[in-house]
Amino acid sequence: MPKIKAFAGYLVNAARAKQVVSPAYDSVSPQQRRQFAEANPQNFLNTMRLLEDFPADARPTQSQLLSSNKANLDKLLDDGSYEKLKTPCLFVYQLGSGAHVQTGVVCEIGIEEYEKGLVRKHENTRSDKEDLLTRYQKVVGVSSSPICLAYSQSDAIDDYVARLIEKPDDLEFISEDGAEQVVKQRVWRIENSVEQQKLIALFSKIEVTYLTDGHHRAASGYRYAEMMREQHNNRGGNHGDEPYNQLLVALFPDNQLNLLPFHRCVKDLNGLDETQIVAALRACFAVKKLRGQTAFDASQHGEFGMYINQNWYRLNVLPQCIEQTDPVNSLDVTLLQNLILEPIFGIKDMRGDARLDYIAGVSGDAGIKQKCSEGWKVVFACYATSIEQLMKVADADLLMPPKSTYFDPKPRSGIFVRLK
């Protein structure tokens, strides 16, 4: 497994791709999404609006917003922005950012892969967000953001995909949508049945896949399938091949993925001063002040940067303070939480404490300086979680702390549209 499948639906019109394809939704703030959507009325983002995108005094009801999303989708499908696929297709999808290139396969997989644990996860999901996405599928009735899955790299798959992309692509465009990086995207349509069957056979030899981006989309897809199955069973029919029984996914080999860290920032010093904080850190870290240094990149597992009062410190965790055999407790983000944020700064709730916030590594040093200019008193720069660490956690059926991984570049929404 996985048993990949071609799917019917729509592909964005090449001439309109740059205008229509949406930024990666979770890489921009609600305010940025609102500004972008209003400035780009023909962008697919207008089919995915959330209440938080609107000012509190000008918010529509949830029903009104979903109806608006559906109307915007229908307009895009009718105005020539999309080409309806004549036959079910697989796609090769390539993302390039700077020197980094990753090439995957966009397809369907059966929801039973998720049910049986063959799609392994590493994050918790929030029920309120699942509720919203499930309702979105019911009202708007579309999948447009492939759930990203990693698989253990296969030479056979790599070689065959390389052959498939020797032919001219069907779509090539540059995303310049206000995201932190410019992303070149290319798509090859695989509609030949012989080529499809070859890819299907190659992927059937992969034992499991790993969720890298889209935990809530996968969970809500499962909930939507359960809801639709109940309705269809009551009418005497549910065969397993219905669109609601499938997930739209993008499969990437693990060795091509680029993981960046999520840095942590703290609003106040918990009643301490810089000297007291440094003294407390020495219980578990080798601490060095980096005089005159204006930026910091952690270079290895167990290394952190601390930016406080316009000074950088390098923190290297002492070996005896790492639980080397525990796949979760040995993560850098867990070490930071257990050895610094909770005992020194009094932050126990990584998800809900208003004194803690996160900075995606893609924003770089500028993102850190921006947070400090907003009044955040200390920033901890982290080393990126590896794909191997992610897989170990998922294989052990464990969960990572919030904001443990940031994959970049992210697939965009609105390239592929599949009706539910």
Residue, then its C-alpha position, 0 to 999 in steps of 0.5 A: m500500500p498505498k493503492i493510488k488511484a486516478f481521479a476525475g475533476y478539474l485542472v487549472n487553466a495554464a493561462r490563468a494559473k498564476q492569477v487563480v492558484s492560492p497561497a498556501y493557506d496556513s502560511v499567511s495570517p488572517q489579516q494577510r488572507r483578507q487583504f490578498a483575497e480582496a485584492n485578488p477576487q479571481n483567486f481560489l482563496n475566495t472559495m476557502r474564506l474563514l470567519e477569522d479573515f473578517p473584522a469582528d464587526a463585519r463578519p458574515t454568519q458561517s452559513q453565509l460564508l460557506s454559501s459565498n465560498k460555494a458561489n465563488l467556486d462555481k464561478l471559477l469552474d464556469d468562467g474558463s479558469y479550469e479545464k474539466l478532465k476528460t478522463p481520470c488522471l494521475f499527476v506529477y507535481q513539482l515544487g521548486s524554491g531556490a536550490h530545492v526541488q521536490t517531485g511528487v505524485v498527486c492522486e486519490i487514495g481510499i479513506e480505508e488507508y487512513e482508517k487502518g493506520l496505513v497513513r501515519k500521523h504525528e499531530n493532534t487535531r482540534s475537533d472544532k477545526e474538524d467540524l468546520l472542514t467537514r461542514y465545508q466539504k458538505v456545503v462547498g463540496v470540493s477538495s482542492s488542497p492535496i494532503c501531503l504524505a511522505y513515503s520511504q524513497s524508492d529508486a524504482i519510483d524515482d526512475y519512473v517519475a523521472r521518465l514521465i517528466e521528460k515530456p513537456d509539462d502541462l502547467e508551469f508557473i511561478s507563485e508570487d503571492g506574498a508568501e515568504q518565498v517564490v515557488k516554481q510549480r510544474v504539473w504533468r498530466i498522466e492520463n495514459s492507462v499503461e503509465q497509470q498502472k505502472l505507477i499504481a504497481l510501484f506505489s503498491k510496494i510502499e508499506v506505509t505513508y506519513l502525514t506531513d501536512g494536512h492532519h485536519r483535512a485528513a481527519s475531516g475527510y474521514r468524518y465526512a466519509e462516515m457521514m456520507r456512508e451512513q446516508h448512502n447505506n440508509r438508501g441501500g448503496n455504499h460501494g467504496d469507490e465514491p468520491y467521498n470515500q477517497l482522499l486527495v493526496a500528494l505523495f513525496p519521497d522522504n529524502q526530497l522534503n525540506l523541513l524548517p524549524f518553528h521558533r518559540c517566542v515568549k512575551d515576558l521574562n516571568g519576573l526574572d532578569e537576563t542574568q537569572i535566566v542564564a544562571a537557570l539555563r546552566a543546569c541543563f545547558a552549556v551557555k555561551k554569549l555570542r558577542g556582536q552576533t546579529a543572527f543565529d542558526a542552530s547547527q545540530h540537534g540539541e542546540f538552541g539560540m536565545y535572543i534576549n535584550q538584543n543579545w544572542y546566546r548559544l545553548n547546547v543541551l547537556p547529554q545527560c538531560i536528553e532521553q535518547t531512546d524516547p522519540v518524543n522526549s528527545l525532540d528539540v521542541t520537547l527539550l525546549q519545553n521541558l527544560i526551559l519554557e516550563p521550569i524557567f518561564g512557567i509555560k505549561d500549555m504549549r497550545g493555549d498559553a498567550r505568553l507563547d507564540y511561534i515563528a516559522g523558520v521560513s521567515g528567517d531572521a526578519g521574522i524574529k526581529q519583527k516579533c521582538s519589535e512587537g514587544w516579545k521579550v525572548v526568542f528561542a531559535c530551534y534546530a529543525t525536526s528531521i523526517e526520520q524523527l517524524m517517522k519514528v514518532a508516527d511509527a510508535d503511534l505517538l504525537m509531537p508537540p504543537k508546531s514541531t515541523y514546518f515543511d517548505p515549500k508547501p503545495r498550493s491550493g486550487i491547482f487540482v479541483r475534485l468534487k466530492 
